[in-house]
Amino acid sequence: MRLTLRVWRQRNADAPGAMATYEVDGISPDMSFLEMLDTLNEELILRGEEPVAFDHDCREGICGACSLVINGDAHGPERTTTCQLHMRSFRDGDTIDVEPWRAAAFPVVKDLVVDRSAFDRIIQAGGYVSVPTGSAPEAHATPVPKADADYAFEHAECIGCGACVAACPNGSAMLFTSAKVNHLAVLPQGAPERESRVLDMVARMDEEGFGGCTLTGECATACPKGIPLPSISAMNREWLRAARRRKD
């Protein structure tokens, strides 16, 4: 395959950025998108040019570090992570635009790399449970109804990639935050911090500069792990319940 790549290049957070055009040839349809970028970088290095900086880690669809907007879609045309997107999803001769996540709360570090530490700070605000010190409790010591366990697992699948933010026209982090809140809200282990968790995490989300949610649904469409849109409504109910109890 021969492809034309239009890639966002930006030297650092303070420098202006622009799209740069590159031609790549000999791309196998079985390559992942990141392997294709590796091929481009090898050619750039051989020419004495600066390689394109992009985030990646596990390359197994688990960590979500491979955050790219491809032809306007977060993670590309398939509902998967960028590292699991293969070049057979494109055609020989295609022109592909590759950009970083676009959100005020995700500033560009360099080229396609953005700073997603705002997500970490939302987690630090309340995405945890109290645990006693000492030996670990027996796994089945605290029974959890299957419906609650299934609900918790569904939301625990969120990998924090940020595709929901990148896809949202408002740059909202509601789907991410709701997944983290709802994951723990129904479990007995999460009960001690249930009210403070949702209030503190939503407050931190707002402080980080994410946009407001207008339920356009683009976040759920782009999520590679299928976090459902009703998760946001569930978190809103959690927040209202906690806010009323704190007020009383």
C-alpha positions in Angstrom: 0.0 0.0 0.0 1.1 3.5 -0.8 -0.4 6.2 1.5 -0.3 10.0 1.9 -0.1 11.0 5.6 -1.0 14.4 6.8 0.4 14.5 10.4 0.2 17.2 13.0 3.7 18.4 13.9 4.3 20.6 16.9 7.7 21.1 18.5 6.4 21.7 22.0 3.4 23.0 23.9 4.3 26.6 23.3 5.2 26.4 19.6 2.6 26.7 16.8 1.7 23.5 15.1 0.8 22.6 11.5 0.0 19.6 9.3 3.0 18.0 7.5 2.6 15.7 4.5 4.5 12.5 4.1 4.4 9.7 1.5 4.8 6.1 2.7 5.1 3.1 0.5 5.3 -0.7 1.1 2.7 -0.7 3.9 1.3 -4.1 4.6 -2.5 -4.4 5.2 -1.7 -6.5 8.2 0.4 -3.8 9.9 -1.2 -2.0 12.8 -1.6 1.7 12.6 1.3 2.2 15.0 3.5 -0.1 13.0 2.8 2.1 10.0 3.9 5.1 12.0 7.0 3.2 13.0 7.8 2.7 9.3 7.3 6.4 8.6 9.6 7.3 11.5 12.3 4.9 10.3 12.3 6.7 6.9 12.4 10.1 8.6 15.4 9.1 10.7 17.2 7.7 7.7 16.7 11.1 6.0 18.0 12.9 9.0 14.6 14.3 10.0 12.9 14.5 13.3 10.6 11.4 13.8 6.9 11.9 14.7 6.3 11.7 18.5 3.3 9.6 19.4 2.2 7.9 22.6 2.1 4.1 22.9 2.7 1.4 25.5 1.2 -2.1 25.6 0.1 -2.1 21.9 -2.5 -4.7 23.0 -5.6 -2.5 23.4 -5.3 -2.5 27.2 -3.7 0.8 28.3 -5.2 3.3 25.9 -2.0 5.3 25.5 -2.2 5.2 21.7 -4.5 8.2 21.5 -4.8 9.5 18.0 -7.5 11.2 15.9 -7.5 9.5 12.5 -9.5 11.2 9.7 -11.5 13.0 12.3 -12.4 9.9 14.4 -10.9 9.2 17.8 -8.8 6.0 17.4 -9.9 5.8 13.7 -12.7 4.2 11.7 -13.0 1.0 13.8 -14.3 0.8 17.3 -11.0 -0.2 18.8 -7.8 1.4 20.1 -5.4 2.8 17.6 -2.8 0.1 18.3 -5.4 -2.5 17.3 -6.5 -0.7 14.2 -5.0 -2.4 11.1 -4.1 -0.9 7.8 -6.6 -3.1 6.0 -9.2 -0.6 7.2 -7.8 1.8 4.6 -7.3 1.6 0.8 -4.2 1.9 -1.3 -3.7 5.5 -2.2 -5.7 6.9 0.7 -4.8 10.2 2.3 -4.9 9.9 6.1 -5.0 12.8 8.6 -3.4 12.0 11.9 -3.9 14.5 14.8 -3.6 14.5 18.6 -6.6 14.6 21.0 -8.2 18.0 20.7 -9.3 19.3 24.2 -8.4 22.2 26.4 -7.7 19.8 29.3 -5.3 17.7 27.1 -2.6 20.2 26.1 -0.2 19.0 23.3 3.2 18.0 24.6 4.8 17.3 21.2 3.4 16.3 17.8 0.7 13.7 18.6 1.5 13.4 22.3 -0.9 15.1 24.8 -0.8 15.5 28.5 -3.7 13.4 29.9 -2.7 13.8 33.6 -6.0 15.6 34.2 -7.6 12.1 34.3 -5.1 11.0 36.9 -6.1 14.0 39.1 -9.8 13.1 38.7 -9.0 9.6 40.0 -6.9 11.0 42.8 -9.9 13.1 43.9 -11.9 10.0 44.8 -11.5 7.0 42.6 -10.4 4.6 45.3 -11.8 2.5 48.2 -10.8 2.3 51.8 -9.0 -1.0 52.7 -7.9 -2.3 56.0 -4.3 -3.1 56.6 -3.2 -6.6 57.3 -3.8 -9.8 55.4 -6.0 -9.7 52.3 -9.6 -10.7 52.9 -10.9 -13.9 51.4 -12.2 -13.2 47.9 -15.8 -14.4 48.5 -16.1 -13.0 52.1 -18.3 -10.1 50.9 -21.1 -11.3 48.6 -22.0 -9.1 45.6 -25.3 -9.6 43.7 -24.5 -10.7 40.1 -26.4 -7.7 38.6 -24.2 -5.3 40.6 -21.0 -7.2 39.8 -21.9 -7.2 36.1 -22.6 -3.4 36.3 -19.3 -2.8 38.0 -17.4 -4.8 35.5 -19.0 -3.1 32.6 -17.8 0.3 33.9 -14.4 -1.1 35.1 -13.6 -1.7 31.4 -12.8 2.0 30.9 -9.1 2.3 30.1 -8.9 6.1 30.4 -7.7 6.6 26.9 -9.6 9.9 26.5 -11.4 9.1 23.2 -14.6 10.2 24.8 -13.2 13.7 25.4 -11.6 13.8 21.9 -14.9 12.9 20.3 -17.1 15.2 22.3 -17.8 18.6 20.6 -17.6 20.1 24.1 -14.5 18.3 25.3 -16.4 16.8 28.2 -15.0 14.1 30.5 -18.4 12.9 31.8 -18.3 9.4 30.3 -14.8 8.8 31.8 -15.7 10.2 35.2 -19.1 8.4 35.3 -17.3 5.1 34.5 -15.0 5.5 37.4 -17.8 6.6 39.8 -20.3 3.9 38.8 -17.6 1.2 38.9 -17.3 1.6 42.7 -20.7 2.9 43.6 -22.6 -0.4 43.6 -19.9 -2.4 45.3 -19.9 -2.8 49.1 -16.2 -2.0 49.1 -17.0 1.4 47.6 -19.7 2.3 50.0 -17.7 4.3 52.6 -16.7 6.9 50.0 -19.8 6.7 47.8 -21.0 10.2 48.4 -17.7 12.1 48.7 -16.4 10.2 45.7 -18.9 11.5 43.2 -18.9 15.1 44.6 -15.1 15.3 44.7 -14.5 13.7 41.3 -17.0 15.8 39.5 -15.7 19.0 41.2 -12.1 18.0 40.1 -13.3 17.3 36.6 -14.8 20.8 36.4 -11.6 22.3 37.8 -9.5 20.7 35.1 -11.3 22.6 32.4 -13.3 19.9 30.7 -16.4 21.1 28.8 -20.0 20.5 29.8 -22.0 17.5 28.7 -25.0 18.0 26.4 -25.6 14.3 25.8 -24.7 14.3 22.1 -23.6 10.7 22.5 -20.3 11.0 20.5 -18.4 9.9 23.6 -20.1 6.5 23.8 -19.8 6.0 20.0 -16.0 6.5 20.2 -15.4 4.5 23.3 -13.3 1.5 22.4 -14.5 -0.4 25.4 -18.2 0.3 25.0 -19.0 2.3 28.1 -22.7 3.0 27.7 -24.1 6.5 27.5 -26.6 5.9 30.4 -23.6 5.8 32.6 -23.7 9.6 32.6 -27.3 9.7 33.8 -26.4 7.2 36.5 -23.6 9.4 37.8 -25.9 12.5 37.7 -28.3 10.6 40.0 -25.4 9.7 42.3 -24.3 13.4 42.4 -27.8 14.7 43.1 -28.3 12.1 45.9 -25.0 13.0 47.5 -25.5 16.7 47.1 -28.9 16.6 48.8 -27.5 14.5 51.7 -24.6 16.9 52.2 -26.9 19.9 52.2 -29.2 18.2 54.8 
